[in-house]
Amino acid sequence: MLDSAMLVTTIAVTDLDAARGFYRDQLGLPLLDETPFALRFGCGPGQVSVRKGTPNVGQTVAHFEVGNLDQVMRELSARGVAFEEYETPKTVNFVAQIGQARGAWFKDPAGNVLGLREGPVPGHG
């Protein structure tokens, strides 16, 4: 039943105007819908809903599966996205090796942590 439904990630932010600029302009996601309390962005075959609320600061709220981590990081950095260094998992130049995958993390203006992941996607190959 739900295995064929589109899953929409919902991220809470304190400032919708700042979120609009970040998700649309810095991440390059198309704005699909806007209400006074939420924004909906396109993202691959799915969508991201950004709503007014209390952010989940300090934990990864979503990640993007990417084919070329280094290229995506360069493009996002050029748009002003700042990547984070961590001890666990240990990052070197903002990238962590996690098994066969590589990952990197950044924060939105509300402090929500978002990730990039490059590597085999479970269940897809």
N, C-alpha and C positions, 0 to 999 in steps of 0.2 A: 504494500500500500504506500508507505512513505519512501520506499527505496527508489521510486522514480520522481519524487517531488523535489522541486528546487529548494535548497536550504538557503535562507537569507540570514547572514550574520548581522546582529544588532549591536552597535557600539554606542555607549552613553558618553555624552560630552556636556560641558558646561556652557559653551559658546558656539551656537550654530553658525554664526558668521565666520568665525575662525576655522571651524571644521569644513565649511563649504570651500574656503580657499585652499585648505590643506589637501583635502581628498580630491577636489576637482583640479586645482592648478598644480600642486606639487606632486601628487600621485598620478594625475592624468586620468582619473576615472570620470566617465560621463555622468552628469547629473540627470537622473531620469524623472524625479518627482520631488516636489518640495511642499511642505505644509508648515504652519507656524511652529510646530514642535518636532519635525523630523525631516530628514533628507534621504533620498534613495539614490544610490549610485550603481551603475553597471560595473560588473567585474567578471570577465570571462563568461562562462555559462551561468554564473550566479549573480547575486546582488549583495550590496552592503547597505544596511539601514543605519543611519546615524541619528540618534534621538537626543533630545535634551534630558539630562539626568545626571546621576552621580557616576563619574568615570570609575573604571576598575583599574586603578593605578597600580603598577608594579607587576602585573601578570600579563602574559601574552593573550590578547583577546581574539586574534585571528592571524593567519599567515597566508601569504601568497606563494603558490607553487610556481616557480620560474624555471625556464630552461637554461638561462645563462646568468648566474648570480652576479658575477663581476660586472657584466654589461648593465644589468638593472641597477646595481649599486652606483655605478658611474652616472647613469642618467638621473637617478633620484638625487644624488649628491649635487649635480649641476642645477637641480631645481630647489636646492636649499634644504634637503632632508639630511638630518644629522644622525649617523649610526652610533650605536652604543657598544661599549666594551663591557664584558662580563667575565667573572671568574668561573661561574658554573652556568652553562657550559663555557669553558675557556675559549675566549675569542682572541685571535691574533689578527691585527689590522681589521677589526670589526667582524671577522668571520670565524665561526666555530665548525669544526668537523664533528659530525654526529653519525657514527656508523658510516654508511655509504653516502650520507647526505651532508650538505653544507648549509649553514644558516647564518642569518644576520638579522639584527633587530633595530627598530627605531621607534620613536614616540610621536603621537599626534599632539596637537596643541593642548589637549586636556590631560596628557600624561599616559594615555592608553598605549601599551606596547603592541606593536605590530611586527610581524616577522616576514622574512623572505626565506624560502627553502628551495634548494636545488638538489635533485636526486631522484631515485626511483620512488614512484608514488605507490603506496600499498594498494593492491587490487587492480593496478593498471599495467600489467605486463609481466 
